[in-house]
Amino acid sequence: MPIVAHNDLPTFARLREEGQQILPPDLALQQDIRELHVGLLNMMPDAALAATERQFFRLIGQSNQIAQFYVHPFTLSGLERGPEAGAHIARFYEPFEKVRAEGLDALIITGANVSGPELADEPFWQPLIEVVDWAYENVCSTLCSCLATHAVMQFRYQQRRRRLPQKRWGVFTHRVLARTHPLVGNVNTLFDVPHSRFNDVSREQFESAGLCVLAGSDEAGVHLAVSPDGFRQVFFQGHPEYDTVSLLKEYKREVRRFAVGARPDYPPFPENYFGVQAGAILDEHRAHVLAALGQGCEIPEFPEELILQGLHNTWHDTAEGVLGNWMGLVYKVTHHDRARNFMSHVNPDDPLGLDWPSACF
């Protein structure tokens, strides 16, 4: 939570210039320590539904040790579900109508699997537009992840994602590009983020639409950006919510797909993820898989346990930092009534008072 500038100590002004959250005392008096209600629109397919749910719940809960978070998961009715996932949703998720009626302080929208190249043909397209449009007018800030970022960039900012020559897959180093923005003002200026996607919205596309890119990578492209007002929409292209083993599980699934003929080539390693020893073990496993397929034998078991201890998580602390900053900023400007998006003194066109857009650079 932000420090209150209760006197004229010069350090307060200096920290504010550096992008730290410093709260004027008159605004501090208007705030009551209270709960925050965060929506999680989970559009992931059945196999990843619960894991994605856990990842974002974990990030939210670990981002701040003072605030009380009520997380409200919901999904879209147009997404097909199997019996198990359907039962989970029916028991634990809330209908969007209830979420909309009661209101939210913040909203996270996950990625989703798609069946074809045109996002507007997907069954979630129109329901997603309804949620995003409602949130823009009624929720303090919406955080979009991966596919959700691509969808919102297309229907709200007329920027269509572009197919990459090959899948962007692995852990990549990023640098902070707008160091005074309070979402990134106190995180490492260099940090890692996992990516797993076939498509990309470039920095030029973000900036031509008037958005501010806060963090990016020469290898992986844009990871973090914000809407032209600086806060009401936050965009991830990477997956900072990933667990340490997420890319390993994905690689394992791709090996299995190759083994059953669902993909034509043996999957490459995710970049910058496996160490030398893990690579050697997986190269040996690859040779055994190819030999088994050639001889019509049973495919050997994937050596997951041998790999686990050599994996390292180099992104979670920064992910917590950015989520913590986001939650703190939401707390700072959201209305006490969760059905309203901002306190009465907040300018919706510049909710953080950043002298926008000069604070982007």
N, C-alpha and C positions, 0 to 999 in steps of 0.2 A: 504494500500500500504506500501511497506517497507521503513524503515528509511535509509537515505543515510549517510554512515560513512565518513563525510567530513573532519575529522581530526583523530588523533591517540588516542582519548579519550578511556581509558581502558574499559569503559562501553560497547562500541561497540563490542569488542572482547568477553566480558562476555555474552552479549545477544546472540551473534552468537553461542556460545557454548551451550546455552540453547535452541537452535532451532529457535530463532527469525529470521525474514527476515531482514538482514542488507545488503544494496546494496553498493558495492564499488563505489567511485565517477566516475571512468572511465566508468563503466557500466551505471551509471545514465545519463552520458552525451550522451550515445547512444540511450536513450529512449525518445520517444515523447509521451506525454499524448494523447492517442487515444482510439478509440472504440475497444471492443473485440467482435468477432463473435462466438457465442456458438450455436452448433447444439443440438437439442433435438430429438432423435429418439424415438418416442412414439409408443410402441408396445402394449399398454394396450387395452383391449376390449372396445367396444362401451360405456358401462355403466360407465367406469372409465376413458375414454379418456380425457374429458375436465377437470375433477378434477385433474388428474395426471399432465396435462399440467399446470394448475394453480399453483399446489404445487411446481413444479420445477421452473417455472417463478418467483414465489414469493421468493424462496430461493436464486436464482441468483440475483434478484434485491435488496434484503435486505443484501446481503453479502458484498457489497462495495458501499459507498456513493459517490465515486469519479469517478470511471471508468464508461464508457458508454457501455452498453451491447446491442447487437443486437442478439436476440435469433431466431434461424431458426428451427421451428418444421418441421419434416418430418416423414414418416412412411414407411412400407414395403408393396409392392403391393401384396404379398402372403397372407396377413391377410384379412379375410372376414370382410366386413363392411355392416351395415344396411344403409338405405337411409339417415337418419339424420346425422350419423357420416360420411358417405361418402360425403355428401354435405359440412360438416364442413371441412373435409380434402381437398376437391377439391377447396374450396374458400380460406383457410388460410394456408395450408401446402405447402411446396415446394417439388418438386420431388427430389429424391436423385441425379439424374443426374445434376441438377442445383447446389445443395450443393457441389457436388464433383468438378464441374468445377470452382466454385468461391472460395472454400476453407473455412476452419474453423480454429479458434484458439483453440477451445476445443469442446468436444462432450460429451453429457450425453445420455446414453441408458437406457431406463426404463425396468421394468419387463414386463411379458406377461402371459396370461393364456395358459395352455397347455391342450391337449386333451388326452394324454396318458403318459406312464412312460418313453418313449424313446424320448429325445430331438431331436435327429437327424431325427426323423420322422415328426417333426412339419413343417408346410409350411414356417415358417420364417427362418428355419435353414440355408439354403444356402445363401439367401439374407443377413442374419445377418453376416455370415462369410465374405461376400464381403465387407460390411460396416466396420467391425472391422479391416480387413486386410488393407483396404484403409486408415483408420484412423491411424493405427499404423505407416504407412510410411509417412503420410501427415499432421497429426494433432498433436499438441503439447502434449495433454493429453486427454485420454478418461476415463470417469467415468461410471462404469457399476453398475446397481442397481438390486439386488435380482435375478430374473430369468436370466437376462443378465449376471450377475456374474457367475452363474452356467453354462451357455452355453459357455462363453469364457474359463472358467476353463477346460471344457471338450475338446473343439476343439483346443485350443492353448497350454494347459498345461497337457493334458491327465489325468485330475483328474475328475472323474465322481461323481456327487452328490449322496448322499445316503438318502433313505427314512427314515424319523424319525418315532419312534413308535407312536407318536401323533403330531398333529399340534403344532408348536411353535408359540404361539399367545399371545401377550400382550406387556407390557413395561418392559424392563429389564435393570438393571444397568450394565454398562461396565466400564472397566478401561483402561487407556492408557498404552500400553506395550512398546512402543518405543518413549520415551518422547522427544528425541532430533530431531525427524523427524519434518520438518517445517509444515507438514499438521496438526499436533496435538500439536506442541510445546507450544501454548498459549491457549489451551482450558482446561476445567476442567479435572483433572486426573480421576475423576469419573463422569460419565454422563449417562443419560438414552437414550434408543433408542427403538422405537416400532419394533416388528417383526411380520410377518404373513406369514408362509411358512410351507410346509410339508416335505421339503428336506433340506439337509445340506452339505456343504463342510467344513471339520474339519480343525482345526489349523494344525494338522499333515499333511494334504493334501496340504494346502497352502505352508507350509515350505518345504516339500519334493520336491515341484516344484520350489523352489528357491525364492518364494515370501516372503515379509515381512509383518507380521501381526502387525498392529498399534494399534488396540483396539479390546478387546474381553470381553466375559462374561462367568462366570462359568456355568450359567443357559442357556444362549442363544447361546454360541459359538462365532465364529468370526463375527465381524461386519465390520471392516475396514482393508483393506490390499492393498499393492501396488506391482506392477510388479518388477522383479529382478533389473531393472535399477533405481527403487525408485520413478518413477513418471509417466511414459508414460501410464500406465494403473492403475486406482484406482478402488477398488472393495468395494461395500456395500453389505452386506447380510441383513441388517435391512432396515427400512424405515424412515430415519430421516426427509424426506420430508412430512410425514403425518401431516394432520391437527389435531387439538385437537379432533375432532369428528370422525375421520376416522375409528377407531376401533369400535366406537358405531354404525356407519352406517353398518359396516361389521357384527357385532353381530346381528343387526336388520334384515339384509338379511338372516342370518343363521336361525333365529327364524322363518322367513317367509317360508324358505325352509322346515323346519321341519313341519310347519303347513300344507303345501300342499303335504307332503309325499315325498319330494325330498331328505331328509336325514332321517336316521332311528332313530337318537337320538336327544334329545334336546341339543342345543349347550351349552358347558360350558362357563363361563365368560373368556374373555381375562385376563391373569394374570397381577396383579399389576396395574390395570387400574380403575376399579370401586371402589368407596369408600363404607363405611359401609351402608350409607343411600341408595345409588344407588343400592347396592346389595339387600337390603331388598325390594325395589320397584320392582326390576326385578324378585326376587323370587316370589313375590305376583303375578306379571304378568304371570309368568310361571304356577302357579297354576290355574289361570283363563284360560290360553290357553289349558291346559290339560283337564280341566273340560269342556270347550266348545267343544273340539274334541270328548270327551267321550259322550256328549249329542247331537252331531251333530248340534251345534249352531254356530253362526258367531264368528269368532275369534276376541277377543277384540283388540282395537287399541294399538299399541306399545307406551309406555309412554315416548317418546323421550324428550319432553319438560321438564318433571320432572327431567330428568337425566342431561341435558346439563349444568346447572349451577354448578353441583358438579364435573365436569370433570376438570382436571388440565393438562397443557402441561408442561412437565419436560424435554423436549428434544430440543426444537426449537433453543434456544440460542447457544447450542453447534453445532447444524447442521449449523447455520449461520456462526459460527466460522470456521468450517472445510471447508465449501464452500468458505468462504472469503479467507482462506489461499490458497485453490486450485486456485481460480481466480487470486490472487496476484502472485502465482508462475508461472502460465501460462503467465501473463503479463510480468514477469521478463525475461522469456527465449524464448517466442514465437517470430517469425520473424515478421517484420513490414508488409511484404507481407503475407496476410492470406492464400495464396495458398502454403506457405512453413511452415514447422513445427517449426524450431528453428533458432535463430540468428546464425551467422556464427561461433562465438567463442564457442558455446555450444557443449559439447560432448554428442551425443545421447545415449551412454551407461551409462552415469551418468549426466543427464541434470541439476541436482541441485548441483553438486559438493559436494556430501555428504561423500566422502571417502567410497563409497559403497562396501560391504554391512555392514561394521562395525557400521554404523549409525543406523542400525536396532535394535541394542541390547543395 
